[in-house]
């Protein structure tokens, strides 16, 4: 058994922001950060474009950033949360810079601000085309300054510990569900340990791996959302899956796709169909810089009309030196597969990118389960509504990592943990004899989500997806209860749960709004509501 005051699940920008602040505030107490891979293998690391924030008040303002966010969110943003994130985000960016993060500057020493889809002004701070990697580097370097932050790597968190594990009946209507920590699998020893904590922060990232093609790394399996749902916590707006319009199309590959950041279009890249036509003007007056939901649907439409699996991003006119300066990683990747951006257009197609829904939280990051907080992509704070504005995610993660810290530090000394929490019960389980039972189910899951619950949906497709998910769930639960747990089996189980929540939310939403487009309900409902499951 491991016991601590503060437990963080996940080591991206949200979790590490929180950990650093707790370590500064309580130098004599231990903060444990658990990650199922290495410390830097996070969704944060793969964020290319940048971080949005109002830093040039001569041309930009809080009001403009707030308005851009609300427009993108299509009526479902929490106005109070949007104001909080936009205004407090400036301080969090300054803090990040103080901690060592380096953003690109122009020849005069001013920050070189970028512009992306949905933004009315240039306000994106970036580090080349690897902004997330730079932020992760700076945060890990900062964390290493604190001896009271302990990383536990290659441990897979299985479940939240609540009163349920003490023998009490816990349902969604139970008013005082409490989190006492987690059960976690040490993948190096194959032992399941209790990690007890007064306060737990979920910063587990996204769930892009439920789709066949995603910009997310292999770790993005929706673990935090699935655990909270099993613990009878509240989940919100899972139907709003953002597909990034421009992932590099590489035939014959699946899994994680290489992202072509939206900043390329911000710098002048033009989308063209197979005939070379610039098509975005037919879909939106903002053309290539329309919000992501509009651009992704436009690309999907062009692909269906022309019978192709991709469109093109034309950067040939942008200038080689400028492109290499801004996007060296993208240039090298394209060159490695035979695409010279000065001569060839880049084949791109939409890929699952970001979950706007997640664990429902309030303005302090508190979930519906006491002493459990959530921040980052796994949380639904109310900032994104029906569609995330580009580069708002890193900002949100820092703001809510900070706010969760502010709230938790005030109450930690009033929290106690029961003494009689049982060990994990693995009686009657055996090692699975056939891994094909797991790997094939994963393939089926990813295919059905991509084919039936993608950018454009219908009631028939959603119904088919739910029937197949029901069967996958039954088979996987049977396997889970008979088998010794493994990360592969638990990830599959979590992904099936998250996929179910996406489909169920999509079935409940009898309209088309933001990232959810159902051809059976092409208009918006007058009843604007969040779907809470």
N, C-alpha and C positions, 0 to 999 in steps of 0.2 A: 504493500500500500504506500502511496505517495500522498502527502498532504501539503496544501499550500493555501495562502490567502487568495492569490490571483492566478487564474488559469486562462490561457489564451490558446484557442484552437485555430491554427493558421498563422503563416508568417509573411503575409503580404503587407501592403501599406496600412491597412486598418489595424491589424493585429500588432504590428511593430510600433506604430504611433502610440497606441494605448500602452504597450509594454514599457516604452521609454519613459512616458509620463509617470507611470506607476513607480518605476524604479527610482526616478528622481524624487518623487514625493515620499516614498517609503524605502529609504536606503537600507534599512535593517530587516526588510521582509523579502521573501523570495517570490519572483514572478516566473511561472513556468510557461514556456511556449512550446506547444506540441505541433509537429508537422509530420505528415506521412511520407514526405520525400526529403530532399535537402532543404536547407533554410531558404534558399533563394528561388526554389522551383514553385512559383506562384503565378496567378493570373496577372498580378502587378507587373511582373518581369516582362510579359509579352505585350504590354501596352505601348504602342508606337507613337501615336499622334502627339499627346501632351496632356497638360493639365490646364483647365479653363479657370481664369480668374481676372478680376478687374484690377489691373496694375497701372494702366495709363488713363488717368482721370481727365486728361485734356480732350480725348475723343470718346472715351467709354464711360459707363456709369453702372452702378448697381442696378438701377431701374432697367437698363437695356438688357443686362445679363438675366435678370429675373424674368423679363418679358420673353426673351428668347427661350428660356427653359419652360415657361408656361405654355408657349405656343407648341413646342415640340411635344410636351406631355399631353396635349389634346384633351384638356378638361379634367384630367384625373390627378394632377399634382396637388399636394398639400401646400397652399400658399404660404403658410407660416414656415414650413420646413424649407421651401425654396428660398425665402428671404434669409433664413438662418444660414444656410449653406453658402449662398452668394456673399453675404456680408462677413461671416466669420472665416470663410475660406481664404480671404486675403491674409489674415494673420497666420493661418496654417501654412500657406505657401512661404511666407517670410520665415517662419520657424524651420521649414524644410530646408530652405537655403542656408540658414544659420547652421543647420546640422550637416551641411556639406554637399547638398545636391547642386549640381551645376547645370544651368540652362543657357542655351545659345544667346549670344549677344551680337549686335551689329557693329559696324566700324566705329561708331561713336560711343560704344560701351553700354548702350541701352539694350534691354532685352528684345530679341528679335521675335515679335509676336506673330503667330500664325492665325489663320482663319479656316474654319471648317463648316460643314453643312449645318444650317440652322442658326449660325451666329451672325449677328448684324455688324460686329466689329472684330478687329484683330485683337484677340485676347488669349491665345493659346501659347503658354510657355512650353518649350520643348528642348530636348537634347538630341539633336540630329533626328533619326527615326527610331531611336531606342530609349525613349523617355522613361518608360517603366523600368527598364534595366538600370538606368542611372539612379532613379529614386530608390529602387531596392538596394543597390550598392551602398548608397548613402545611409539608408536606415540600418542595414546590417552593421556597417562600420560604427554607427552611433550606439547600437545595442551592445556591441562588444566593449564599450566603455563602462558598462555596468556589471559588476561581478554578481549582483543579485538577480540577474536575468539568466535563467537556465533554459537552454534549448534541449528538447527531447526529440531527436530526429528518427525517422523511419518507424514511427508508432502510428497505428491506425486506430482512430477513435471509433468505437462501435456504437455506443449509446449514451445518452444523458441519463444520469442517476436522479430519480425523483422518488416521491412517496410510493410510487408503484412498486419499487424494488423493496420496500418495507412491508409489503402486503396490503396496502390500501388500494381501494378502487379509485382510479383516476380517469376522469372523462373530460371532454372538452368543456363541460359546464362546471368542472371543479374550479372554485374561485381562487384557490391559493396553492396551485402547483408550485413546488420549489425545486430548484436544481441544486444538487449537492456535489456535482462534479461529473466524471465520465468513467466508463469502462473503456480501456484501450488495449490493443494488441501490440506487444513488442514484436515486430516482425523479425528481429534477429534471434530472439529466444523462443518465439511462438508461445509466450506466456501472456495471459490476459491479466492486467493489473487494474486496480482501482486508483484513480487520481481524484482525491477529494479536495474541493475548493469552496471557499466562502462565496466567491464571485467567479463566474465563467463568462468569457467573451467568445462568441462564435465569429470567426473571421475566415470562413472556409471557402470563400470564392464562389464561382459559378457552376453551371451544369451543362456546358456546351457539349460534353461527350455523349449526351443522349441523342445527338444527331450524328449522321454518317460523316459529315464534313463540318468542321468547326475551327475557328481561330484559337480556341482554348487548348491548353496543354492537357495531357492525359490525366492529370490529377483532378480536373474539373468535373466531378461526378455528383455534385449536388448533395454531398454528405451532410452538411449542416441543416439544410432544409428538410431532408428526409428524417434526420434524428429528431428535430423539433416536432414534425408531424406525428411521428411515432409516440412522442412524449405528450401528445395532445395539446401542443401549442398552436398558435394561429399562423396560418400561411396566407399570403395575399397576392393577387394579380399575377399568378404564374403563367397565364396565357400570353403575356407580353414578352415574347422572346425576340430580341433584336438580332436580325441578320445583317452582318456587315456587308454592304453592297459589293465590295471589291476585295475578295480573297483571290490570290493567284491560282489560276486554273492549271492543274497538272494532271493530265489524264492518267488513270490507273492508280491514283493514290487516294487514300482515305484518311480518316483520323484528323490530325491537326494540319490545317492549311496555313500557308504563309500569308500573312496579312499585308495588303497594300493600303497603307494608312490613308484616311480621308484627307489628310493634309496635302497629299499629292494633287487632289482636285482643288484644294484651297489655293495651291500655287499655280493652277492653270490647266491641270490634266482634264481631258475631255473624253467622255464616254461615247463610244461609237458601236453600232451594230455590225453584223458581218458584211454589210454593203458599204461600210465606211461612213454611214450617216450619223451625225450627232443628233441623238434622239431625245435627250432630256427636255428640250424645249417643248415637246409635244405633251409632256406630263406635268410640268410645273414651271412657272415663270422664273423661279430661282435656278433653273436648269441643273447643272451638276452639283450645285451647293444647296439643293433642297435637303430637308431632314432625311435621315437614313431610311425610315420606313417607306417614304415616297420613292427614293432612289432604288431601293431593293425591289419594290413591286414593279417599277418601271423596267428594270433589268429582267426580272422574271417574265414580264409581259413580252419584251423583245425576244427573249430566248424561245418562248412558246410560239410567237409569230413566225420567227425565222427557222425554227426547228434546230437550234443549236444548243450547246451546253455551256456557252459562255458568250460574253461580249468583249469589247476591247476598251482599254484605257490608253488613250493616245497622249504620249508625253514627248513626241518627237520634236515639237516646237519649243520646248521649255529650256533648251540649252544644257549641254552636257555638264559643264563645270558647276552650274547652279544646282542641277539635279544631284550630282555626286556630293556636293557640299551639304545639301539638306537631307538627302536620303541615301547615304552610302550603303547601308545594309540592304535596301531594296535593289539598288543598282547591282551589287555583287550577286545577290540571289538570282536576279533575272539573267545576268550574264552567265551564271553557272549552268543554266538550262538552255543556253543558246539564244537568249533574247537581249539584243543590244537596244536599249530604249531610245537611242538616237536614230535608229533605222526601223525598228519593229514596234508595233503596238503590243501592249501587255494583255494577254487573255485573262479575264477576271470573271468571277461568278460569286453570287452571295453565299455566305457561310454563317452558320449559327455563331453568335458572337457574345451576347450579353443578356442576362436575365434581369428584366426590370422589376419583376416581382420577387418574392422571397419571404423570409421570416418577418412578420409584421412587427414594427417597432414604433415607439413614440418618439418625441423630439429629443429624448436623451439616450436613445438606443436601447431602451428597455423592451423586452419581449413580453408576451403574455404569461411567461413562466418567471416566477420571482427569482432574483439573483442571477438571471441569465440575460446577457446583452448580445446584440448582433450588430455588426457593422461591415461595410463593404458590399460586395455583390450578393452575398447570401441574404442580405436584409432588404426589406421593403420599407423605406423610411418615409415615402411620400414625395421624394424629390423628383423622381423620373416620370411618375404617372404612367401614361400609356406608351411612352417612347422616350428614351434617354437622349438628351442633347449631347452631342459629341464632346468628349473630354471633360464631362462633369463627374465621371465615376471616381477618378483619383481624388478629386476635390471632396466629394461626399465621404469617401473612406477616411480621409484625414479629419474632417469635421466631426464625424460620428465616433471615430476612435477617441478623439479628444473629449467629446461630450459624455461618452460612456465612462471614461476615466473620471470626469468631474462628478458624475452621479455616484459611481461606485465607491470612490474614496471617502465620501461622506457617510456611507452606511456600513462599510465592511466590518467595523468593530461591533456592530449590533447583530451580526449574523453568526449563527452557530450551526454546526453540522452534527447530526445524530451519530451516536457511537455504534449503532447496531446495523450498519449497512453491510449486506452480505457480499461475499465474493461472487464472481461470475460463475454461473452454473453451466458446465459443459458436459454433464452426465449423459451418457447414452449416445454421444456423437462419435463419428469416425471420419477419417480422411476420405474425401470424395475420390472415387476410383477413376472417374472420367472427367477430365477438364473440359472436354467437348460440350458437356452439359452447360457449362458456364459460358464458354466462348461463343457457342452458336446462339444462345439466348441473347447475348449482347449484340451480335450482328442483327438478329431479328428486331431487337428493340430499336437500334439506330436506323434501320431501313424503314420501319413502319412510321417512326417519327418524321423522318425526312420526306417520305412519300405522302403521308396523310396529314401531318401537322406542321407544315412548312410555312412559307410566306403567305400563300393563299390557301384558304380552308373552305370546306363545305360540311354540312351536317352529316352527309353520308360518309365522308372520309373520317370525320371525328368519331362516328359510331363504329366504323371498322377498327380504328385505332384502339378504342376502348375495349372491344371484344378481344382483340389480340393481346392487349395488356393484361386483361383479366386472366387469360390462360398462362401468360408468362409469369404473372404474380403467383398463381397457384403452384406452378412447377418449381419456381425458385424458393417459395416459402417451404415447400416440402423438403427440398434439398437443404435449405438452411437449417431446419430443425433436426435433420439427421446428421449433418456434417460438422466437422471441426471448422471453426470460422477461418477464413482467409481474406486478405484484402480484395482479391478478385471477386469472391462470392458476395462480400459485403458491398462492394461498389456496384455490382449488378443489382443487388437488392435496392440500394439507394436510388439508382438511376430509374428503376421501374417505378418506384414511389414518386419521384419527381416528374417523370413522364405522365403518370396518372394525374398528378396535380395540374400539369399544363393542359392536358386534354379536358379534364373536368372543368377547369376555369374557362376554357374555350367553349365548351358546351353550354355553360351557364350564360355566357355573354352573347345575347341575341342582338348583336349590332356589329358594325365595323368601326373600330376606333384605334388610332395609333398603329401599333404593331400587329394587332389582331384584325385580319381582313377575312370575312366570311362572305362568299358570293351569295349565300342564301339571305343574308341581311346586309346589303351593301351600304345602307345609310346608318346614321347614328341615332341611338335612342335618346329620347328626351330625359330619361331617367339616367343620370350620371352616377355610377356607383362603382365601388371597389368590390371585387369578388374575393371574399374571405372564406377559406376552407379550413 
